[in-house]
């Protein structure tokens, strides 16, 4: 039987060469700007209640503890429905499920403008968390279906830039909207909540047209590009499944998942604790609402730059964990110092360093779980890390509210948050990097 030989030139024609960098840059350009916009809107709808509180608390008769408790109940709803929501996304696809999430949270955020007291405020915040549950871990899960290896770290860093952007845009915008007293017969805080919720509904509809579930369903990828990306992802997922498992029980029985959840819990105490109370901290400087918004944007403007640079350094290093822990240690120290500063400029400088460091922690943290979770283990594990972590969004604002009401100041609340951040650093260092392959494994690979 004769053998047919294929020349190198013919082989090159039969198997077209594709550029990994060109493919992944195309995917980044197509997906990240829209996802980033969705995240900006979602984060804005979480934190705008901090600006609404400047006059809403007085109108509704909310005490500091009632506001802190109500604002934090968002994360209880988020916690309870996070894992079921992410498993639904894994089953039905990101296009349909993220659309559902955004439309429902937009409508409930609008309804928050019509609360009349502590109970209805608390209920609205709980329902908002329930509606938004699954969005953030859903995006992380979506990235595992599109971005292999280091590209996933880049995508995550770009995605998390939404936090400072939401504050950079949202802080002055929220401050300005608070000045629209009497528009449509509503108070300024009601106008704020109504107008800033509308984009979520509109973007939710656009999700149906702009978010393909997987590379195979993307009309803007060529067949060769789809094949290369599918092969790269399946190869990576098979390796991860062999080492760490890919079933739901593999996530729930992996101690590293719970350690990461605890570290995330501490980080979110800092992130949301500062974010929700920052307008009121700045208000104590004696500034009007629109100036409060401008000043509150500064830490996040610095943080946007810091998190990009910090993520680049971490991605180039073989010891990512030191960058993750180092960022949160710097945040803790800066925040503790800010507690004892009374000069507005110096206090804001310390808070700015703390906020930038927390953002840098978040930009580098999420590459760790996605580096060893895949399949249903990723769906459940990422949701577990986010849901337990988001309880920090309940604990942080609530405890700050109680301490502030008891001490009539922000000194002890800021010390509490600094302590939580330092605990998060200790947990992170104790974890080790679960994605690193031991030397013995490399030799046998």
C-alpha positions as CSV (number, residue, x, y, z in Angstrom):
1,X,0.0,0.0,0.0
2,X,1.6,3.3,-1.1
3,X,2.1,6.2,1.3
4,X,1.2,9.7,0.3
5,X,3.7,12.3,1.4
6,X,2.6,15.9,2.1
7,X,5.1,18.7,1.5
8,X,5.7,21.3,4.3
9,X,4.1,23.9,2.1
10,X,1.0,21.8,1.5
11,X,0.8,21.1,5.2
12,X,0.9,24.8,6.0
13,X,-2.1,25.3,3.6
14,X,-4.0,22.3,5.1
15,X,-3.5,23.6,8.7
16,X,-3.6,27.4,8.7
17,X,-1.4,29.0,11.3
18,X,-3.3,31.2,13.8
19,X,-1.8,33.7,16.2
20,X,-2.7,33.2,19.8
21,X,-2.0,36.9,20.5
22,X,-4.2,38.1,17.6
23,X,-7.1,35.8,18.6
24,X,-7.0,36.7,22.3
25,X,-6.7,40.5,21.6
26,X,-9.8,40.1,19.4
27,X,-11.7,38.4,22.2
28,X,-10.6,41.0,24.6
29,X,-11.8,43.8,22.3
30,X,-15.1,42.2,21.6
31,X,-16.1,41.1,25.2
32,X,-14.3,43.2,27.8
33,X,-15.6,46.8,27.0
34,X,-19.3,45.6,27.2
35,X,-18.7,43.5,30.3
36,X,-16.8,46.3,31.9
37,X,-19.7,48.7,31.3
38,X,-22.1,46.2,32.9
39,X,-19.9,45.9,35.9
40,X,-19.6,49.7,36.2
41,X,-23.4,50.0,36.3
42,X,-23.7,47.1,38.8
43,X,-21.2,48.5,41.2
44,X,-22.7,52.0,40.9
45,X,-26.1,50.6,41.9
46,X,-24.4,49.0,44.9
47,X,-22.7,52.1,46.3
48,X,-25.0,55.0,45.2
49,X,-27.0,54.4,48.4
50,X,-23.9,55.9,50.2
51,X,-24.6,59.2,48.4
52,X,-28.4,58.9,48.8
53,X,-27.8,58.6,52.5
54,X,-26.6,62.2,52.7
55,X,-30.3,63.3,52.7
56,X,-32.2,60.0,52.6
57,X,-31.3,59.1,56.2
58,X,-32.9,62.3,57.5
59,X,-36.0,62.0,55.2
60,X,-36.6,58.4,56.3
61,X,-35.5,58.8,59.9
62,X,-32.6,56.3,59.6
63,X,-30.1,56.1,62.4
64,X,-26.4,55.2,61.5
65,X,-26.9,51.7,62.7
66,X,-30.2,51.3,60.7
67,X,-28.5,52.6,57.5
68,X,-25.5,50.3,58.0
69,X,-27.7,47.3,58.6
70,X,-30.0,48.0,55.7
71,X,-27.2,48.7,53.3
72,X,-25.5,45.5,54.4
73,X,-28.6,43.4,53.8
74,X,-27.8,43.6,50.1
75,X,-25.1,41.1,50.7
76,X,-27.3,38.7,52.7
77,X,-29.5,38.4,49.7
78,X,-26.5,38.0,47.5
79,X,-25.1,35.3,49.7
80,X,-28.2,33.2,49.8
81,X,-28.8,33.2,46.0
82,X,-25.2,33.3,44.7
83,X,-24.5,29.6,44.2
84,X,-27.9,28.7,42.7
85,X,-27.6,31.6,40.4
86,X,-24.1,30.7,39.2
87,X,-25.2,27.1,38.6
88,X,-28.1,28.4,36.6
89,X,-25.7,30.4,34.5
90,X,-23.6,27.3,34.0
91,X,-26.7,25.5,32.7
92,X,-28.5,28.1,30.7
93,X,-25.5,30.2,29.5
94,X,-24.2,33.7,30.2
95,X,-26.2,35.5,27.5
96,X,-29.6,34.6,28.9
97,X,-28.7,34.6,32.6
98,X,-26.7,37.8,32.9
99,X,-29.5,39.5,30.9
100,X,-32.0,38.3,33.5
101,X,-29.8,39.4,36.4
102,X,-29.3,42.9,35.0
103,X,-32.9,43.6,34.1
104,X,-34.2,42.4,37.5
105,X,-31.7,44.3,39.6
106,X,-32.3,47.5,37.5
107,X,-36.0,47.3,38.3
108,X,-35.5,46.7,42.0
109,X,-32.9,49.5,42.2
110,X,-35.5,51.8,40.8
111,X,-38.1,50.6,43.3
112,X,-35.6,51.6,46.1
113,X,-36.4,55.2,45.4
114,X,-39.9,54.7,46.9
115,X,-38.9,53.2,50.3
116,X,-40.6,55.0,53.2
117,X,-38.6,53.9,56.3
118,X,-36.1,51.5,57.9
119,X,-38.1,48.3,57.1
120,X,-38.8,49.0,53.5
121,X,-35.2,50.2,52.9
122,X,-33.9,47.0,54.4
123,X,-36.3,44.9,52.3
124,X,-35.3,46.7,49.1
125,X,-31.6,46.2,49.7
126,X,-32.1,42.5,50.4
127,X,-34.1,42.1,47.2
128,X,-31.5,44.0,45.2
129,X,-28.8,41.6,46.5
130,X,-31.0,38.6,45.6
131,X,-31.6,39.9,42.1
132,X,-27.9,40.7,41.4
133,X,-26.6,37.4,42.9
134,X,-24.5,35.5,40.5
135,X,-23.4,38.4,38.4
136,X,-19.8,38.8,39.5
137,X,-19.0,35.0,39.9
138,X,-20.9,34.5,36.7
139,X,-18.5,36.8,34.9
140,X,-15.5,34.9,36.4
141,X,-17.0,31.7,35.2
142,X,-17.6,33.2,31.8
143,X,-13.9,34.1,31.6
144,X,-13.0,30.4,32.2
145,X,-15.0,29.6,29.0
146,X,-13.2,32.2,26.9
147,X,-9.7,33.0,28.3
148,X,-7.0,30.4,28.9
149,X,-4.1,30.9,31.3
150,X,-2.5,34.3,31.7
151,X,-5.1,35.9,29.4
152,X,-7.7,35.2,32.0
153,X,-5.7,37.2,34.5
154,X,-5.6,40.1,32.1
155,X,-9.3,39.9,31.4
156,X,-10.0,39.8,35.2
157,X,-7.8,42.9,35.8
158,X,-9.6,44.8,33.0
159,X,-13.0,43.7,34.4
160,X,-12.2,44.9,37.9
161,X,-11.2,48.3,36.7
162,X,-15.0,48.8,36.7
163,X,-14.8,49.3,40.5
164,X,-12.7,52.5,40.4
165,X,-14.4,53.7,37.2
166,X,-17.8,53.3,38.8
167,X,-16.6,55.5,41.6
168,X,-14.7,58.0,39.4
169,X,-17.9,58.5,37.2
170,X,-20.5,57.7,39.9
171,X,-19.2,59.9,42.7
172,X,-19.4,63.3,41.0
173,X,-22.5,62.1,39.0
174,X,-24.2,61.0,42.2
175,X,-23.2,64.3,44.0
176,X,-24.7,66.3,41.1
177,X,-27.9,64.3,41.0
178,X,-28.4,64.8,44.7
179,X,-28.8,68.6,43.9
180,X,-31.8,67.9,41.7
181,X,-34.3,68.5,44.5
182,X,-37.9,68.7,43.2
183,X,-37.3,67.1,39.8
184,X,-40.6,65.2,38.9
185,X,-41.7,66.1,42.4
186,X,-39.0,63.8,44.0
187,X,-36.2,64.3,46.4
188,X,-32.7,64.4,45.1
189,X,-31.9,60.9,46.5
190,X,-34.9,59.5,44.7
191,X,-33.9,61.1,41.4
192,X,-30.4,59.6,41.9
193,X,-31.7,56.0,42.5
194,X,-34.1,56.2,39.5
195,X,-31.7,57.5,36.9
196,X,-28.7,55.4,37.9
197,X,-30.8,52.2,37.7
198,X,-32.1,52.7,34.2
199,X,-28.8,51.7,32.4
200,X,-28.9,48.3,34.0
201,X,-32.3,47.4,32.3
202,X,-31.0,48.7,29.0
203,X,-27.7,46.8,29.2
204,X,-29.6,43.7,30.3
205,X,-31.5,43.7,26.9
206,X,-28.3,44.2,25.0
207,X,-26.7,41.2,26.7
208,X,-29.0,39.0,24.5
209,X,-27.3,40.3,21.4
210,X,-23.7,41.0,22.5
211,X,-22.6,38.1,24.8
212,X,-22.1,34.8,23.0
213,X,-22.1,31.9,25.4
214,X,-18.9,30.2,24.1
215,X,-16.3,30.7,21.3
216,X,-18.2,28.2,19.0
217,X,-21.2,30.6,19.0
218,X,-19.2,33.8,18.2
219,X,-19.9,35.0,14.7
220,X,-16.9,37.3,14.8
221,X,-14.4,34.4,15.1
222,X,-13.3,32.4,12.1
223,X,-13.6,28.6,12.1
224,X,-9.8,28.2,12.7
225,X,-9.9,30.7,15.5
226,X,-12.8,28.9,17.2
227,X,-11.0,25.6,16.9
228,X,-7.8,26.9,18.3
229,X,-9.5,28.6,21.3
230,X,-11.7,25.6,22.0
231,X,-8.7,23.3,21.9
232,X,-6.7,25.6,24.2
233,X,-9.5,25.8,26.7
234,X,-10.4,22.1,26.7
235,X,-6.7,21.2,27.2
236,X,-6.3,23.5,30.1
237,X,-9.6,22.4,31.7
238,X,-8.6,18.7,31.4
239,X,-5.4,19.4,33.2
240,X,-7.1,21.3,36.0
241,X,-9.8,18.7,36.3
242,X,-7.2,15.9,36.7
243,X,-5.4,17.8,39.4
244,X,-8.3,19.4,41.4
245,X,-11.5,17.8,40.1
246,X,-14.3,19.5,38.1
247,X,-17.4,18.4,40.0
248,X,-19.4,20.5,42.4
249,X,-18.3,18.4,45.4
250,X,-14.7,19.0,44.4
251,X,-15.1,22.7,45.1
252,X,-17.1,22.2,48.4
253,X,-14.5,19.8,49.8
254,X,-11.4,21.8,48.8
255,X,-10.2,23.7,51.9
256,X,-8.4,26.2,49.5
257,X,-11.8,27.4,48.3
258,X,-12.9,28.3,51.9
259,X,-9.5,29.9,52.6
260,X,-10.0,32.1,49.6
261,X,-13.5,32.9,50.6
262,X,-12.3,34.0,54.1
263,X,-9.6,36.3,52.5
264,X,-12.2,37.7,50.1
265,X,-14.5,38.3,53.1
266,X,-11.8,40.4,54.8
267,X,-11.1,42.3,51.6
268,X,-14.7,43.2,51.0
269,X,-15.1,44.4,54.6
270,X,-12.5,47.0,53.6
271,X,-13.8,47.7,50.0
272,X,-17.5,48.1,50.8
273,X,-17.0,49.4,54.3
274,X,-15.0,52.3,53.0
275,X,-17.0,52.7,49.8
276,X,-20.4,53.0,51.5
277,X,-19.3,55.3,54.2
278,X,-16.8,57.4,52.3
279,X,-19.3,60.1,51.3
280,X,-20.2,60.6,55.0
281,X,-16.5,60.7,56.1
282,X,-15.9,63.4,53.5
283,X,-19.1,65.2,54.5
284,X,-17.5,65.8,57.9
285,X,-15.0,68.0,56.2
286,X,-17.9,70.5,55.8
287,X,-18.3,70.1,52.0
288,X,-21.6,70.3,50.0
289,X,-22.9,67.2,48.2
290,X,-21.4,68.1,44.7
291,X,-18.0,68.6,46.2
292,X,-18.3,65.4,48.3
293,X,-18.8,63.6,45.0
294,X,-15.7,65.1,43.4
295,X,-13.4,64.4,46.4
296,X,-14.8,60.8,46.7
297,X,-13.7,60.1,43.1
298,X,-10.0,60.9,43.8
299,X,-9.1,57.6,45.6
300,X,-10.6,55.6,42.9
301,X,-8.9,57.6,40.1
302,X,-5.6,56.8,41.8
303,X,-6.7,53.2,42.4
304,X,-7.6,52.6,38.7
305,X,-3.9,53.3,37.7
306,X,-2.5,51.4,40.7
307,X,-4.5,48.2,40.1
308,X,-3.4,48.0,36.4
309,X,0.3,48.5,37.3
310,X,0.1,46.1,40.3
311,X,-1.7,43.4,38.2
312,X,1.0,43.6,35.5
313,X,3.8,43.1,38.1
314,X,1.9,40.2,39.6
315,X,1.3,38.5,36.2
316,X,5.1,38.7,35.5
317,X,6.0,37.2,38.9
318,X,6.2,33.6,39.8
319,X,5.1,34.6,43.3
320,X,1.7,36.2,42.7
321,X,0.7,35.6,46.3
322,X,3.1,38.1,47.7
323,X,1.6,40.8,45.5
324,X,-1.9,39.8,46.7
325,X,-1.0,39.9,50.4
326,X,1.3,42.9,50.1
327,X,-1.5,45.0,48.7
328,X,-3.9,44.2,51.5
329,X,-1.2,44.8,54.1
330,X,-0.5,48.3,52.7
331,X,-4.3,49.0,52.8
332,X,-4.5,48.0,56.4
333,X,-1.6,50.1,57.5
334,X,-2.8,53.2,55.5
335,X,-6.3,52.9,56.9
336,X,-5.1,52.6,60.5
337,X,-3.0,55.7,60.0
338,X,-6.0,57.6,58.5
339,X,-8.0,56.9,61.7
340,X,-5.8,59.2,63.7
341,X,-5.4,62.0,61.2
342,X,-7.7,65.0,61.4
343,X,-6.4,67.3,58.7
344,X,-8.6,66.7,55.7
345,X,-5.8,66.6,53.2
346,X,-3.7,64.1,55.1
347,X,-6.7,62.0,56.0
348,X,-7.7,61.8,52.3
349,X,-4.1,60.9,51.3
350,X,-4.1,58.0,53.7
351,X,-7.6,56.8,52.6
352,X,-6.5,57.2,48.9
353,X,-3.5,54.8,49.5
354,X,-5.8,52.4,51.3
355,X,-8.5,52.4,48.5
356,X,-5.8,52.0,45.8
357,X,-4.2,49.1,47.7
358,X,-7.6,47.3,48.2
359,X,-8.3,47.6,44.5
360,X,-4.8,46.2,43.7
361,X,-5.6,43.3,46.0
362,X,-8.8,42.6,44.1
363,X,-7.1,42.9,40.7
364,X,-4.6,40.2,41.6
365,X,-6.7,38.0,43.9
366,X,-9.2,36.5,41.4
367,X,-6.5,34.9,39.2
368,X,-5.9,32.5,42.1
369,X,-9.2,30.5,42.2
370,X,-9.6,30.5,38.4
371,X,-6.2,29.0,38.2
372,X,-7.3,25.7,39.8
373,X,-11.1,25.5,39.4
374,X,-12.9,24.3,36.2
375,X,-16.3,22.9,35.1
376,X,-19.0,22.7,37.8
377,X,-16.3,23.0,40.4
378,X,-15.6,26.5,39.0
379,X,-19.3,27.4,38.9
380,X,-19.8,26.4,42.5
381,X,-16.4,27.3,43.9
382,X,-16.3,30.8,42.4
383,X,-19.8,31.4,43.6
384,X,-18.9,30.2,47.1
385,X,-15.9,32.4,47.3
386,X,-17.9,35.4,46.2
387,X,-20.9,34.7,48.3
388,X,-19.0,34.1,51.5
389,X,-16.8,37.0,50.7
390,X,-19.8,39.3,50.1
391,X,-20.9,38.6,53.7
392,X,-18.1,41.1,54.4
393,X,-20.3,43.6,52.6
394,X,-22.9,43.0,55.3
395,X,-20.5,42.9,58.2
396,X,-18.4,45.9,57.2
397,X,-21.1,48.6,56.7
398,X,-23.1,47.2,59.6
399,X,-20.3,47.1,62.2
400,X,-19.1,50.5,61.1
401,X,-22.6,51.9,61.6
402,X,-22.9,50.4,65.1
403,X,-19.4,51.5,66.2
404,X,-19.9,55.0,64.7
405,X,-23.2,55.4,66.5
406,X,-21.6,54.2,69.8
407,X,-18.5,56.4,69.5
408,X,-19.8,59.3,67.5
409,X,-16.9,59.2,65.1
410,X,-15.0,57.3,62.4
411,X,-11.7,56.6,64.3
412,X,-12.7,53.2,65.8
413,X,-14.6,52.0,62.7
414,X,-11.5,52.6,60.5
415,X,-9.4,50.7,63.0
416,X,-11.8,47.8,62.8
417,X,-11.6,47.7,59.0
418,X,-7.8,47.9,59.1
419,X,-7.8,44.9,61.4
420,X,-10.0,42.9,59.1
421,X,-7.7,43.7,56.2
422,X,-4.7,42.5,58.1
423,X,-6.4,39.2,58.9
424,X,-7.1,38.8,55.2
425,X,-3.3,39.2,54.5
426,X,-2.5,36.5,57.0
427,X,-5.0,34.1,55.5
428,X,-3.7,34.8,52.0
429,X,-0.1,34.0,52.9
430,X,-1.1,30.9,54.8
431,X,-3.0,29.6,51.7
432,X,0.0,29.2,49.4
433,X,-0.6,29.3,45.6
434,X,-2.8,26.3,44.7
435,X,-2.2,26.7,41.0
436,X,1.6,26.2,41.2
437,X,2.7,22.8,40.1
438,X,5.1,21.2,42.6
439,X,8.6,20.3,41.2
440,X,7.9,16.6,41.3
441,X,4.8,17.1,39.2
442,X,6.8,19.1,36.6
443,X,9.3,16.3,36.2
444,X,6.7,13.7,35.6
445,X,4.6,15.9,33.3
